[in-house]
Amino acid sequence: MAALDKALRSIVALLCLGASACSSVEPIAYSGLPSSAHLQPNRQEDAKRIPFRYAATTDWRAYNRIIIDPVAIYRGADHQFADMAETDKASLAEHMQSEFAEKLKSRFAVADRPGPNTLRLKLILTGAVTSTPVLGTLSRFDLAGGLYNGVQTVRGGEGLMTGSVIYAVEIRDAADNRLLTAFVAKQYPSPLNIPASIGVLSAAHTGIEKGAEELVEQLSKPRRS
């Protein structure tokens, strides 16, 4: 029985390997974004996760307050939600709103109206892929799946049958509405993050949390050009 179970798990992992290659979704420069005319292919080292970006020369130290607009769910024809249920989209948007707000509080005072030294943040959820429960977790323990996930971890890639989230960020000077930076990002958990493989939306939630942390880090740097 143990040998059969091991063989079955190997087969499942190999099947997952084939399916994963077909199911990975690559972000695009969405045509319906307010910042779409500004977005350009990112040539920097983080292009795998942030394939499109716009950045004006900005001294982030000049800002200490931020307005966080409600997260929008992208409705353009080029969205990347596939057939995701509206309830799942709403759940991701709610998690994004709370997670980014919580993380940004460590760097800014949250404001409710424009003023000097104030940023305005717009988050737009543009796509997401759900995880495959059980199979995604199982692939972390199977030999073939474990090897694949290990390689993907080194590469900074996605794990087998694991979900992801895609979103756009637009940051403006709240006083004059000038666009300071905008980008499209894809986030997903480490392939070896087992808790993030449990649950249909767990990986997307983890991706949102990573994205919030990275944005705070970006806005804590003295200058972006």
N, C-alpha and C positions, 0 to 999 in steps of 0.2 A: 504493500500500500504506500509506503514512504517513497519507494522508487517511482511508482506511478505518479504520485503527487508531484515529485520533483520534475518528472518529464513533462507533465501537463503545465507546470508553471513555466518551464523553459519555452514550450510552444507558445503559451500566452504572451510571454515577453517578446518573442520574435514577431508574433503577429502585431503586437503593439508597436514594435519598431517600424514595421512597414506602414502602419496606420499613421504614426506620428509624423512621418515625412510628408504625408498628404494633408494633414490637418493643420499644420503650422500656418498662422496668418501673419502676413507681413504688412505693417502699417503703410498708408499712402498719404499723400498731401490732399486731404479732403477738400473738395471743391466748395463746400458750403460753410467753411469756417470764416469768421470775420477777418482773420489774419492770413487766409490762404494765398493771397497775392504776394505776401512777404516771405513765405516759407521757401527755403532752398535746401537741397540735399546737404546733409551734415557731413563734412569731411574730417571731423575730429575723431578721436579714439573711442568716443562713446556712441558712434553712429549706429551700432548694432541695436541699442535700446532707444536711441533718439535719432531716427533717420532724417528728420526734417527740422530745421531750426531757423529762427531769425533772432538777431541780437544787436541792439544799438549799444554804443559805448555808454555804460551806466555805472555810476558809483553807488553801489547798494548801501553804503554807509550813510548816505544822505537821507535814507528812509527809515522811519521807526514805527510807522503805523500801516495797517493794511485793511482794506475792505475785501471781504471774501463773498463774492456773488454766489447765489445758489447754483449748484452743479447742474449743467444742462445735459440732456440726453440727445445726442446727435440724430437728426431725422433725415439727413440727406440720403439720396439713393445709393451713394457709395459708402454707406455705413458698413461696419464689419461685425455685426452681431449675429449673422446667419439667422437662425430661427429661434433665438433666445426669447424666452417669455418676458413679457413686459414687467412682471413682478420681479424677475431676476435683475433686469436692468435698473428698476427702481431701488432694489436692495443695494446694488453696487453704487449707485449715485448717492444714496444715503450714507453708506460707509465712507465714500470718498469725501463727502462734505464734512463729516465729523472728524475723520482722521487728519485731513489737511488742516482743518481749523485747530485741532489740538496740537499738532506739531508746530504750526506757525506761531502759536502763542509763546513759544520759547524764544522767539526772535523779534516779534512785533506785538504792539498793542493792537487788538482788533478794533477797527473803527466801523461806524455805520454811515458816515457821510464824507464826501471829499474834503480835502484840506491840504495844507502844506506838508511835505515830508511823508506823503501817504501813497501807497500803492493800491491798485485795484486788481484783484486776481479773478480770472474767469477760468473755470475748469469745465471741459466738455468731454463727456464719456462718448467715445466714438466706436468702440467695439470691445468684444470680450469672447473668450473661449472657455467653456466649462470643462472641468476635470471629469474623468471617467472613474467614478468611485470603484473601489475594490481592485480593479485592474491596475490603475495608476499606483496604488499603494503596493500591490503585489510585485510590481516590476522593480521596486526598490530592494526586494529581498532575493529575487531570482538572479541567478548568476549572469545570464545574458543581459537582462535588464539592468542589473547593478553595474556591469561593465560599461554599458552605454551611458547610463546616468553619470558615472564617474568621469567619463570623457567629456560629456556635456558640461559638467561642473567646471572642469579646467578651461573649457572654451567659453564659459559664460553663457551657455545655451540653455534650451528648455529641456525638461525631463519628459519621459514617456507618458503619454496620455494625461498630461498636466495642463491645466488652464492658464489663461493669461488675461491681461486687461490692456486696452489701448485707449489713450485719451490725449486731448490737446490742452495745452496751458497757454494762456494769454495774460501778460502782465503789463499794465499801463500805469502811467503817472496819473493819479486820481484827479489832480488839479486841472490838467489840460487834455486828458485822455490820450496822451501820446503813447504809442506802442513802444515798450522798452525791450521786451523779449517775447517770443512765442516759439513753441515747439510741439511736435507730436512724439509721444513716448509709448513704448511697449514695455510692460513690466511683468515679471513672473518670478516665482520662488526658485531657490536653488534646487536642482534636481535631487539632491540628497535631503531636502527638507520633507520628512515624512508627514508631519502634521498637516502641511499645506497640500498634501495629496489626498486628504480625507475630506470628503464633502464636495459637492458640485461647484461651489463658488469659493472654496477655501483658497485656491491658488490665486484667483483674481483679487481676493481680499488682501492676501499677502503682497501681491504686486502693488496694490494701492498704498499699503503701508510703506513699502520701499520707496515708492515715488514721492510720498510726502516727506520722508527723511531726506531724500536727495534734493528736493526743492529747498528745504531749509538750509541745507549745506551750501547750495548754489547762492542763495540770497544772503549768506553770511560772509561771502567772499568780498573783498574790498572793491573789486572792479570787474566788470564783464564787457568785453569788446567783441 
